[in-house]
Amino acid sequence: MTQVYFHCSNTKKVFVDRRGAILDDLAEARDHATRLVRSLTGERSLEDWRDWVLHVSDDQGDELFVVPFTFVLGEPN
C-alpha cells in the first residue's frame, strides 16, 4: 500500500491534491484516476477539460504516470 496523489493541470491552472489516497498498486491508481477524471468532467461547468492532464505521483513526489483527460473522454467529434 502506498499514498498516491492526483494533481490536475492545464496551461493556466493547477489543482494540487493534498490528501491523496492509499492504494495497493498501479492498476488501482489507474482506475482511481479514471474515476476522478470522469467525476470532474461530469459536473456542470463551463470548463473545457480537453487540455487538462491528471498527474499521478507517489508520496515521494515522483510522478508515476499521467492521464490526459482526452484519454478518458475521447477526442471531440
N, CA, C and O atoms as CSV, one atom per row, in Angstrom:
chain,resi,resn,atom,element,x,y,z
A,1,MET,N,N,0.843,-1.180,0.000
A,1,MET,CA,C,0.000,0.000,0.000
A,1,MET,C,C,0.888,1.242,0.000
A,1,MET,O,O,1.926,1.292,0.660
A,2,THR,N,N,0.452,2.227,-0.750
A,2,THR,CA,C,1.201,3.476,-0.816
A,2,THR,C,C,0.254,4.652,-0.971
A,2,THR,O,O,-0.855,4.508,-1.485
A,3,GLN,N,N,0.692,5.794,-0.530
A,3,GLN,CA,C,-0.066,7.034,-0.678
A,3,GLN,C,C,0.170,7.570,-2.084
A,3,GLN,O,O,1.315,7.728,-2.507
A,4,VAL,N,N,-0.899,7.848,-2.799
A,4,VAL,CA,C,-0.826,8.321,-4.178
A,4,VAL,C,C,-1.603,9.628,-4.279
A,4,VAL,O,O,-2.676,9.772,-3.692
A,5,TYR,N,N,-1.045,10.586,-5.035
A,5,TYR,CA,C,-1.654,11.907,-5.194
A,5,TYR,C,C,-2.044,12.129,-6.642
A,5,TYR,O,O,-1.381,11.650,-7.562
A,6,PHE,N,N,-3.134,12.863,-6.829
A,6,PHE,CA,C,-3.713,13.082,-8.150
A,6,PHE,C,C,-3.837,14.585,-8.391
A,6,PHE,O,O,-4.816,15.202,-7.971
A,7,HIS,N,N,-2.853,15.174,-9.061
A,7,HIS,CA,C,-2.821,16.606,-9.342
A,7,HIS,C,C,-3.318,16.854,-10.769
A,7,HIS,O,O,-2.952,16.133,-11.697
A,8,CYS,N,N,-4.149,17.873,-10.929
A,8,CYS,CA,C,-4.694,18.210,-12.248
A,8,CYS,C,C,-4.118,19.538,-12.703
A,8,CYS,O,O,-3.947,20.461,-11.907
A,9,SER,N,N,-3.818,19.626,-14.002
A,9,SER,CA,C,-3.309,20.893,-14.518
A,9,SER,C,C,-3.666,21.069,-15.991
A,9,SER,O,O,-3.919,20.114,-16.725
A,10,ASN,N,N,-3.672,22.340,-16.380
A,10,ASN,CA,C,-3.665,22.710,-17.788
A,10,ASN,C,C,-2.657,23.847,-17.904
A,10,ASN,O,O,-1.867,24.049,-16.982
A,11,THR,N,N,-2.657,24.579,-18.983
A,11,THR,CA,C,-1.638,25.620,-19.157
A,11,THR,C,C,-1.870,26.842,-18.266
A,11,THR,O,O,-0.981,27.680,-18.121
A,12,LYS,N,N,-3.070,26.947,-17.666
A,12,LYS,CA,C,-3.397,28.129,-16.871
A,12,LYS,C,C,-3.635,27.847,-15.392
A,12,LYS,O,O,-3.520,28.758,-14.571
A,13,LYS,N,N,-3.960,26.623,-15.037
A,13,LYS,CA,C,-4.341,26.300,-13.664
A,13,LYS,C,C,-3.696,24.995,-13.210
A,13,LYS,O,O,-3.328,24.137,-14.013
A,14,VAL,N,N,-3.574,24.883,-11.880
A,14,VAL,CA,C,-3.114,23.640,-11.268
A,14,VAL,C,C,-3.969,23.389,-10.034
A,14,VAL,O,O,-4.147,24.281,-9.205
A,15,PHE,N,N,-4.491,22.191,-9.914
A,15,PHE,CA,C,-5.191,21.764,-8.709
A,15,PHE,C,C,-4.321,20.718,-8.029
A,15,PHE,O,O,-4.068,19.652,-8.589
A,16,VAL,N,N,-3.864,21.027,-6.818
A,16,VAL,CA,C,-2.969,20.132,-6.080
A,16,VAL,C,C,-3.783,19.281,-5.114
A,16,VAL,O,O,-4.566,19.799,-4.318
A,17,ASP,N,N,-3.591,17.994,-5.193
A,17,ASP,CA,C,-4.228,17.037,-4.290
A,17,ASP,C,C,-3.372,16.934,-3.033
A,17,ASP,O,O,-2.270,16.387,-3.076
A,18,ARG,N,N,-3.866,17.449,-1.928
A,18,ARG,CA,C,-3.106,17.423,-0.675
A,18,ARG,C,C,-3.448,16.219,0.194
A,18,ARG,O,O,-2.727,15.922,1.146
A,19,ARG,N,N,-4.539,15.523,-0.121
A,19,ARG,CA,C,-4.967,14.378,0.686
A,19,ARG,C,C,-4.481,13.054,0.120
A,19,ARG,O,O,-4.017,12.190,0.863
A,20,GLY,N,N,-4.585,12.894,-1.176
A,20,GLY,CA,C,-4.184,11.655,-1.802
A,20,GLY,C,C,-5.111,10.509,-1.441
A,20,GLY,O,O,-6.182,10.705,-0.867
A,21,ALA,N,N,-4.676,9.316,-1.789
A,21,ALA,CA,C,-5.430,8.102,-1.497
A,21,ALA,C,C,-4.428,6.978,-1.251
A,21,ALA,O,O,-3.362,6.936,-1.865
A,22,ILE,N,N,-4.780,6.087,-0.362
A,22,ILE,CA,C,-3.930,4.918,-0.105
A,22,ILE,C,C,-4.413,3.798,-1.016
A,22,ILE,O,O,-5.554,3.347,-0.919
A,23,LEU,N,N,-3.524,3.358,-1.905
A,23,LEU,CA,C,-3.875,2.362,-2.905
A,23,LEU,C,C,-2.878,1.208,-2.888
A,23,LEU,O,O,-1.748,1.350,-2.420
A,24,ASP,N,N,-3.313,0.072,-3.404
A,24,ASP,CA,C,-2.486,-1.135,-3.371
A,24,ASP,C,C,-1.452,-1.208,-4.480
A,24,ASP,O,O,-0.334,-1.672,-4.254
A,25,ASP,N,N,-1.814,-0.748,-5.696
A,25,ASP,CA,C,-0.905,-0.919,-6.823
A,25,ASP,C,C,-1.234,0.065,-7.941
A,25,ASP,O,O,-2.166,0.860,-7.829
A,26,LEU,N,N,-0.457,0.001,-9.017
A,26,LEU,CA,C,-0.657,0.920,-10.141
A,26,LEU,C,C,-1.995,0.717,-10.846
A,26,LEU,O,O,-2.582,1.678,-11.344
A,27,ALA,N,N,-2.477,-0.513,-10.892
A,27,ALA,CA,C,-3.771,-0.764,-11.534
A,27,ALA,C,C,-4.884,-0.051,-10.767
A,27,ALA,O,O,-5.781,0.539,-11.369
A,28,GLU,N,N,-4.821,-0.109,-9.449
A,28,GLU,CA,C,-5.817,0.583,-8.636
A,28,GLU,C,C,-5.679,2.102,-8.790
A,28,GLU,O,O,-6.682,2.816,-8.811
A,29,ALA,N,N,-4.454,2.590,-8.895
A,29,ALA,CA,C,-4.217,4.022,-9.111
A,29,ALA,C,C,-4.786,4.462,-10.461
A,29,ALA,O,O,-5.386,5.532,-10.565
A,30,ARG,N,N,-4.600,3.640,-11.487
A,30,ARG,CA,C,-5.142,3.954,-12.815
A,30,ARG,C,C,-6.668,4.017,-12.778
A,30,ARG,O,O,-7.269,4.932,-13.342
A,31,ASP,N,N,-7.290,3.049,-12.117
A,31,ASP,CA,C,-8.750,3.043,-12.017
A,31,ASP,C,C,-9.261,4.261,-11.246
A,31,ASP,O,O,-10.265,4.867,-11.622
A,32,HIS,N,N,-8.568,4.610,-10.173
A,32,HIS,CA,C,-8.943,5.783,-9.386
A,32,HIS,C,C,-8.799,7.052,-10.231
A,32,HIS,O,O,-9.657,7.933,-10.175
A,33,ALA,N,N,-7.729,7.148,-11.005
A,33,ALA,CA,C,-7.504,8.304,-11.871
A,33,ALA,C,C,-8.637,8.443,-12.895
A,33,ALA,O,O,-9.129,9.546,-13.135
A,34,THR,N,N,-9.039,7.343,-13.485
A,34,THR,CA,C,-10.125,7.369,-14.466
A,34,THR,C,C,-11.424,7.829,-13.825
A,34,THR,O,O,-12.148,8.643,-14.398
A,35,ARG,N,N,-11.723,7.312,-12.635
A,35,ARG,CA,C,-12.940,7.740,-11.932
A,35,ARG,C,C,-12.885,9.226,-11.585
A,35,ARG,O,O,-13.892,9.928,-11.679
A,36,LEU,N,N,-11.718,9.696,-11.187
A,36,LEU,CA,C,-11.562,11.106,-10.832
A,36,LEU,C,C,-11.801,12.005,-12.039
A,36,LEU,O,O,-12.511,13.005,-11.932
A,37,VAL,N,N,-11.221,11.664,-13.179
A,37,VAL,CA,C,-11.434,12.453,-14.401
A,37,VAL,C,C,-12.915,12.466,-14.764
A,37,VAL,O,O,-13.461,13.516,-15.101
A,38,ARG,N,N,-13.559,11.322,-14.698
A,38,ARG,CA,C,-14.996,11.255,-15.032
A,38,ARG,C,C,-15.828,12.074,-14.051
A,38,ARG,O,O,-16.806,12.712,-14.443
A,39,SER,N,N,-15.449,12.059,-12.795
A,39,SER,CA,C,-16.160,12.832,-11.782
A,39,SER,C,C,-16.021,14.332,-12.038
A,39,SER,O,O,-17.007,15.067,-11.991
A,40,LEU,N,N,-14.809,14.778,-12.304
A,40,LEU,CA,C,-14.576,16.201,-12.554
A,40,LEU,C,C,-15.294,16.686,-13.804
A,40,LEU,O,O,-15.892,17.762,-13.800
A,41,THR,N,N,-15.240,15.912,-14.856
A,41,THR,CA,C,-15.826,16.335,-16.129
A,41,THR,C,C,-17.330,16.123,-16.170
A,41,THR,O,O,-18.012,16.679,-17.031
A,42,GLY,N,N,-17.850,15.328,-15.252
A,42,GLY,CA,C,-19.280,15.072,-15.212
A,42,GLY,C,C,-20.067,16.166,-14.523
A,42,GLY,O,O,-21.289,16.231,-14.657
A,43,GLU,N,N,-19.378,17.028,-13.785
A,43,GLU,CA,C,-20.051,18.134,-13.113
A,43,GLU,C,C,-20.384,19.226,-14.122
A,43,GLU,O,O,-19.650,19.439,-15.086
A,44,ARG,N,N,-21.479,19.901,-13.893
A,44,ARG,CA,C,-21.856,21.006,-14.775
A,44,ARG,C,C,-20.911,22.171,-14.551
A,44,ARG,O,O,-20.814,22.702,-13.445
A,45,SER,N,N,-20.233,22.555,-15.583
A,45,SER,CA,C,-19.359,23.729,-15.515
A,45,SER,C,C,-19.086,24.224,-16.928
A,45,SER,O,O,-19.392,23.551,-17.912
A,46,LEU,N,N,-18.515,25.388,-17.000
A,46,LEU,CA,C,-18.146,25.952,-18.295
A,46,LEU,C,C,-16.726,25.572,-18.681
A,46,LEU,O,O,-16.243,25.961,-19.744
A,47,GLU,N,N,-16.064,24.820,-17.832
A,47,GLU,CA,C,-14.667,24.435,-18.058
A,47,GLU,C,C,-14.547,23.505,-19.273
A,47,GLU,O,O,-15.300,22.540,-19.405
A,48,ASP,N,N,-13.611,23.804,-20.136
A,48,ASP,CA,C,-13.268,22.917,-21.247
A,48,ASP,C,C,-12.132,22.027,-20.751
A,48,ASP,O,O,-11.000,22.487,-20.601
A,49,TRP,N,N,-12.429,20.776,-20.500
A,49,TRP,CA,C,-11.478,19.860,-19.866
A,49,TRP,C,C,-10.506,19.216,-20.844
A,49,TRP,O,O,-9.615,18.481,-20.417
A,50,ARG,N,N,-10.646,19.469,-22.149
A,50,ARG,CA,C,-9.835,18.741,-23.129
A,50,ARG,C,C,-8.338,18.977,-23.013
A,50,ARG,O,O,-7.558,18.124,-23.438
A,51,ASP,N,N,-7.905,20.108,-22.451
A,51,ASP,CA,C,-6.462,20.349,-22.356
A,51,ASP,C,C,-5.910,20.048,-20.952
A,51,ASP,O,O,-4.763,20.379,-20.652
A,52,TRP,N,N,-6.713,19.431,-20.110
A,52,TRP,CA,C,-6.284,19.080,-18.758
A,52,TRP,C,C,-5.554,17.741,-18.739
A,52,TRP,O,O,-5.786,16.868,-19.574
A,53,VAL,N,N,-4.663,17.611,-17.755
A,53,VAL,CA,C,-3.894,16.369,-17.556
A,53,VAL,C,C,-3.919,16.048,-16.066
A,53,VAL,O,O,-3.794,16.944,-15.231
A,54,LEU,N,N,-4.078,14.789,-15.740
A,54,LEU,CA,C,-4.010,14.317,-14.363
A,54,LEU,C,C,-2.626,13.720,-14.135
A,54,LEU,O,O,-2.229,12.782,-14.826
A,55,HIS,N,N,-1.896,14.260,-13.172
A,55,HIS,CA,C,-0.552,13.796,-12.833
A,55,HIS,C,C,-0.658,12.935,-11.582
A,55,HIS,O,O,-1.124,13.401,-10.542
A,56,VAL,N,N,-0.237,11.708,-11.677
A,56,VAL,CA,C,-0.321,10.779,-10.551
A,56,VAL,C,C,1.081,10.592,-9.989
A,56,VAL,O,O,1.999,10.185,-10.701
A,57,SER,N,N,1.235,10.895,-8.690
A,57,SER,CA,C,2.561,10.806,-8.075
A,57,SER,C,C,2.492,10.062,-6.742
A,57,SER,O,O,1.430,9.943,-6.132
A,58,ASP,N,N,3.649,9.566,-6.307
A,58,ASP,CA,C,3.713,8.844,-5.042
A,58,ASP,C,C,4.022,9.801,-3.895
A,58,ASP,O,O,4.126,11.011,-4.097
A,59,ASP,N,N,4.167,9.255,-2.698
A,59,ASP,CA,C,4.387,10.090,-1.520
A,59,ASP,C,C,5.769,10.726,-1.481
A,59,ASP,O,O,6.027,11.577,-0.630
A,60,GLN,N,N,6.665,10.333,-2.384
A,60,GLN,CA,C,7.979,10.960,-2.501
A,60,GLN,C,C,7.987,12.096,-3.517
A,60,GLN,O,O,8.993,12.784,-3.690
A,61,GLY,N,N,6.831,12.284,-4.197
A,61,GLY,CA,C,6.728,13.325,-5.213
A,61,GLY,C,C,7.136,12.863,-6.599
A,61,GLY,O,O,7.163,13.661,-7.536
A,62,ASP,N,N,7.456,11.578,-6.741
A,62,ASP,CA,C,7.836,11.041,-8.048
A,62,ASP,C,C,6.578,10.772,-8.874
A,62,ASP,O,O,5.641,10.126,-8.404
A,63,GLU,N,N,6.569,11.277,-10.109
A,63,GLU,CA,C,5.429,11.064,-10.985
A,63,GLU,C,C,5.411,9.612,-11.444
A,63,GLU,O,O,6.400,9.102,-11.971
A,64,LEU,N,N,4.279,8.958,-11.238
A,64,LEU,CA,C,4.115,7.562,-11.642
A,64,LEU,C,C,3.620,7.459,-13.080
A,64,LEU,O,O,4.117,6.651,-13.863
A,65,PHE,N,N,2.639,8.284,-13.415
A,65,PHE,CA,C,2.117,8.343,-14.781
A,65,PHE,C,C,1.216,9.564,-14.911
A,65,PHE,O,O,0.852,10.194,-13.917
A,66,VAL,N,N,0.866,9.883,-16.139
A,66,VAL,CA,C,-0.067,10.978,-16.414
A,66,VAL,C,C,-1.245,10.438,-17.211
A,66,VAL,O,O,-1.122,9.464,-17.954
A,67,VAL,N,N,-2.380,11.088,-17.041
A,67,VAL,CA,C,-3.586,10.713,-17.778
A,67,VAL,C,C,-4.166,11.978,-18.405
A,67,VAL,O,O,-4.791,12.779,-17.711
A,68,PRO,N,N,-3.966,12.163,-19.702
A,68,PRO,CA,C,-4.635,13.286,-20.362
A,68,PRO,C,C,-6.154,13.070,-20.277
A,68,PRO,O,O,-6.634,11.959,-20.501
A,69,PHE,N,N,-6.890,14.104,-19.961
A,69,PHE,CA,C,-8.342,13.960,-19.838
A,69,PHE,C,C,-8.941,13.426,-21.139
A,69,PHE,O,O,-9.913,12.672,-21.109
A,70,THR,N,N,-8.369,13.811,-22.279
A,70,THR,CA,C,-8.906,13.326,-23.554
A,70,THR,C,C,-8.773,11.813,-23.681
A,70,THR,O,O,-9.525,11.191,-24.432
A,71,PHE,N,N,-7.828,11.211,-22.960
A,71,PHE,CA,C,-7.692,9.757,-22.980
A,71,PHE,C,C,-8.929,9.097,-22.387
A,71,PHE,O,O,-9.351,8.035,-22.844
A,72,VAL,N,N,-9.507,9.725,-21.368
A,72,VAL,CA,C,-10.711,9.199,-20.728
A,72,VAL,C,C,-11.967,9.648,-21.465
A,72,VAL,O,O,-12.898,8.866,-21.659
A,73,LEU,N,N,-11.981,10.922,-21.874
A,73,LEU,CA,C,-13.164,11.491,-22.508
A,73,LEU,C,C,-13.312,11.141,-23.967
A,73,LEU,O,O,-14.424,11.148,-24.496
A,74,GLY,N,N,-12.219,10.837,-24.624
A,74,GLY,CA,C,-12.212,10.641,-26.063
A,74,GLY,C,C,-12.018,11.964,-26.767
A,74,GLY,O,O,-12.258,13.020,-26.181
A,75,GLU,N,N,-11.603,11.924,-27.973
A,75,GLU,CA,C,-11.397,13.137,-28.774
A,75,GLU,C,C,-12.752,13.702,-29.192
A,75,GLU,O,O,-13.685,12.945,-29.460
A,76,PRO,N,N,-12.863,15.042,-29.247
A,76,PRO,CA,C,-14.128,15.638,-29.689
A,76,PRO,C,C,-14.378,15.330,-31.162
A,76,PRO,O,O,-13.441,15.171,-31.944
A,77,ASN,N,N,-15.640,15.250,-31.523
A,77,ASN,CA,C,-16.000,14.954,-32.929
A,77,ASN,C,C,-15.751,16.134,-33.817
A,77,ASN,O,O,-15.996,16.063,-35.021
